[in-house]
Amino acid sequence: MGFRTAVYAAMAAHYAFMAFGVLGGFLAWRWPRLIWVQVIAAAWLVIVVVASLPCPLTWVEDRAREHAGWPPHNGGFLANHVAGVFYP
């Protein structure tokens, strides 16, 4: 039960980080000090996608899936949870 919770927590953290990286600029309008955190998050998102780097949250999700008895995903978070849902 605990590893399944870790899988869902890693997925939720992925979605939250992706949303913050993409839409965090709107929060920075309200709280200007947040702009540097948002710029770093957006830069990390771009670097991971462009350079095909492995994301630490994907590693956590895959290890939790293995311990829960589920097979790990082929590919990363975008290929398994975002592709086909948010873009074709």
N, C-alpha and C positions, 0 to 999 in steps of 0.2 A: 504494500500500500504506500509506503514512504517513497519508493522510487518512482511510482506513477505520479505522485504529487510533485516530485522533482522534475519530471518530464513536462508536466503542465506549467510549472513555475518557470522553467526555462523558456517554454514557448511564449508565455505571457511577458517575460522580460524581453524577449526578442521583439514582440509586437510593440511594447512600450518604448523600447530604445529606438526602433525604426520610426515610430510616430514622432518621438521627440526630435530625432535627427532631421526629419522632413518638415515637421510643423512647428518646431520649437522657436522659430523666428517670431511667430505670433506672440508667444509668451514673453519674448525679449522686448517687445513693444511695451508691455506692461511693467516688466522688471528688467531694466537695461543691463544690470550686472550679469544676467543670465546669458547674455549674448556669447560670451567666451565659452561657456559650457556647451551651448548649442553649436558653435562653430567647430569645436573639437569633435562633438558627436557626428555632425554632418561630414567632417573630413574623414573620420573613421569609417563611416558608411561608404563613402566614395572609394577610399583606399581598399577596403575589403572587396568591393565589387570589381574595381578596375584591375587590381593586382591578383585577384582570386586567392586571397589569403584566407586561412581557416579562422572562423570566429570562435572565441572561447565559449560562448553560449551554445554553439552547435556541438562542441566537444562534450560539454556537460550534459546536454540533452541526449546525445548518442550513448554515453556511458550509463546514464540513468535508464535509458530504454533497454540496454543489454542486461542490467541488473533486474529490471522488471520482467524480463523474459520476452521482450519485444525485440524484433530485429532493428538494427540501426538503419537510418535513412541513407539512401544513396544520394549524395549531393548535400547541399547546405539548406539553410532555412528558406531562402528565397525560392529554391527549386521545389521544395516540398510543401511549403505552407502558403506562399504568396503567389507563385506562378499559377495562372488559371483562375485565381480568385480576384486579384486586383488588376492584373493585366494578362492578356492571352499568351 
